[in-house]
C-alpha cells in the first residue's frame, strides 16, 4: 500500500489514533497574549468609532453661528454626520 493511502485506510477501518493535544504552558501563554492583544485592538477601534460618532453628532447640533466660526455650512456638517463610521 502506498504511504498516501494510509490515512484513508485508517479512516475506513476505524483505526485512527486518538488525537491528544500537547498544549504546553508557553503555548497557552502565547495564545492568551495574542487573544488579549486582539481584544485590546478591537476595544480601541470601537472606542475610536464611538468618539467619532459623538463628534459628528455634536457637529450637527451646533448653531449656524458656531458652524460659521469653524468655517462649515449646515450642509457640510450634515454631510459629515451622514458618513459611515469607517470613513
N, C-alpha and C positions, 0 to 999 in steps of 0.2 A: 504494500500500500504506500502511496506517495505521502510525504510528510504534510502536504497541504490539505489532505483529506482526514487527518487525524481528528481535528475539532468536529468535523461533520459526523464522523463515525461515533465519537463520544456523545454527541448530541442525540443521535438516533438510538443509541443503545442505553442512554441514561446514565452513563458513567462519567459525567462531567464532575471534576473535583470541585468541592465546595469552595466558594470564594471567602477568603479570610482577609479582611483588611488589616494592613500593618501600619496603622497610624502611629507615628512617633510623636512625642511631646513637642519636638521642634516643628514638625509639620503642622500640628494643630495650632501652635502659637503663630506660625506664619499665616495660616488661613484666617485665624482670628484677627490678626493685624490687618490683613487685606480687606476683610469684611468691614472692619471698623473704619478704615480709610475710605472705602466706598460709601459707607453710610454718612460719614462726615462730609464728603464731597456732595452727596445728594442733599443733605441738610443745608449746606452752604448755598447750593444752587436754588433751593426752594426759598430760603431766606432772601436771597438777592431778588428773586422774582416777586416776592411779596412786597419788598421795598419799592421796586419799580412800579408795581401796581398802585401802591399808596401815593407815590409821587405823581403819577398820571392822574389819579383821582383828585388830588389837591390842585393840580393844574386846571382841571375842568371847573372846579369850584371857585376859582379866583374871579374877582370882578373884572370888568373891562379895563378899569384904571390900573389894576395890578398887572394885568396881562400887558398893557401898554408900557408899563415900567420895565418889564423884562423883554420887550420887543416882540411880542407874539400877538396874533389876532385870535379872536374867538374860534375861527375855523381851524387855524393851526393847532390850537390847544385841543380841539375836539378830534382832529386827525391823530394827534399823538395819543390821546386817550383810547382811540379805537384800534391802535396797533396790537398785534398779537404779543403775548408775553415773551416769546423767544426772539422777537425783533429787537 
